[in-house]
């Protein structure tokens, strides 16, 4: 099979806080794939987790920023199926099988996108997909687990501290400062992109973070 008849399912949107960023990313990926001669099928996931075949193929042309990044009205709800070598998706309104895709290209950011969940679904569907596998995705998404594994492998990493959300009232800035230094970066352990990240160089900014 050559790239001129390979159909790539580009999957974007999703349930995470990075839904809009994912759509912006998909615009660039689809443009690059199609300019290289690949055929694409657009699959959008809304914020409730419903999957759609995007029928309005031109909608990405009008996506220029976060405010304009939303799924179009012209779409057909589909359902992914874990039937290896058989139907991958069906249309919810008709029950008809969706065109078989050769490769799935998830452009999903954050939770339910980069954390091994959809990768596990694709593996059950027995469809090739772009990106890390289930274990690599789930481990890589959790900064606490990843850093501990890197430490165990003797790979140098910056010093870090991990706190559970219910411990936040007990965290003392001075204790953190003594261990990590005057300036620290605060980030959720398992969100993607830069969601929730902040820089703190004094007590006020530390507790705001």
Secondary structure, DSSP 8 states (H G I E B T S, - for coil): --TTT-EEEEEEE-SSTTHHHHHHHHHHHHHHHHHTT-EEEEEEE-TTS-EEEE--TTGGGG--STTT----S-EEEEEE---TTS--EEETTT--B----SEEEE---STTTSSSHHHHHHHHHT--BSS--HHHHHHHH-HHHHHHHHHHTT----------GGGGGG--HHHHHHHH-S-EEE--TT--TTTT-EEESSHHHHHH-
